[in-house]
């Protein structure tokens, strides 16, 4: 199982702040996890579409699209942050 957290506007848009997912052997990185979430359709497909910028962290460290994920990991998704 992995723990998936959704922050800021993603949490509001998706209507959830976290969930636990069974990690299949076909899901080995952030890109594949995003594709899995996008398959849910509707707001999930919109949020995790390939052209949408959604940042990720694995075990509280910034992650890239090809960052490997493993059973027991915590994955956080959040929108780009801007400041002024």
C-alpha positions in Angstrom: 0.0 0.0 0.0 1.0 3.6 -0.6 -0.4 6.7 1.0 -1.3 9.4 -1.4 -1.8 13.0 -0.2 -3.5 15.8 -2.1 -2.7 19.4 -1.1 -4.1 22.9 -1.6 -6.3 23.4 -4.7 -5.8 19.7 -5.6 -7.5 18.7 -2.3 -10.4 21.1 -3.0 -10.8 20.0 -6.6 -10.7 16.3 -5.9 -12.7 16.5 -2.7 -10.2 14.4 -0.7 -7.0 15.0 1.2 -5.6 11.5 1.2 -6.1 7.9 0.3 -4.4 4.5 0.5 -3.8 2.6 -2.7 -2.6 -0.9 -3.4 0.5 -0.6 -5.5 0.5 -2.9 -8.5 3.7 -4.1 -10.2 2.9 -2.0 -13.3 3.0 1.3 -11.3 6.7 2.0 -10.6 7.0 5.8 -10.9 5.2 9.1 -10.5 4.2 9.3 -14.2 2.5 5.9 -14.0 0.7 6.8 -10.8 -0.6 10.0 -12.3 -1.8 8.0 -15.3 -3.6 5.6 -13.0 -5.3 8.4 -11.2 -6.3 10.1 -14.5 -8.1 6.8 -15.5 -10.8 7.6 -12.9 -12.2 10.2 -15.4 -14.0 13.5 -14.6 -12.1 15.8 -12.4 -9.4 13.2 -11.8 -8.7 13.0 -15.6 -8.6 16.8 -15.8 -6.3 17.1 -12.8 -3.8 14.5 -13.8 -3.9 15.0 -17.6 -0.5 14.8 -19.2 -0.5 18.5 -20.0 -1.3 19.6 -16.4 1.5 20.6 -14.1 1.1 18.8 -10.8 4.2 18.5 -8.6 5.0 15.5 -6.5 7.0 14.5 -3.5 7.9 11.0 -2.4 8.5 10.5 1.3 8.5 14.3 1.7 11.3 14.9 -0.9 10.6 16.6 -4.2 10.2 14.0 -7.0 10.5 13.9 -10.7 8.2 12.1 -13.2 10.6 9.1 -13.3 11.1 8.9 -9.5 10.5 5.3 -8.4 7.8 4.5 -5.9 7.6 1.5 -3.7 5.2 -0.2 -1.4 5.0 1.8 1.9 5.9 5.2 0.3 4.0 8.4 0.9 3.3 10.4 -2.2 2.1 14.0 -2.1 0.7 15.8 -5.0 0.4 19.6 -5.1 0.0 22.5 -7.5 2.9 24.7 -8.5 3.7 27.3 -5.9 4.2 30.9 -6.6 5.2 33.7 -4.4 5.7 37.4 -4.4 
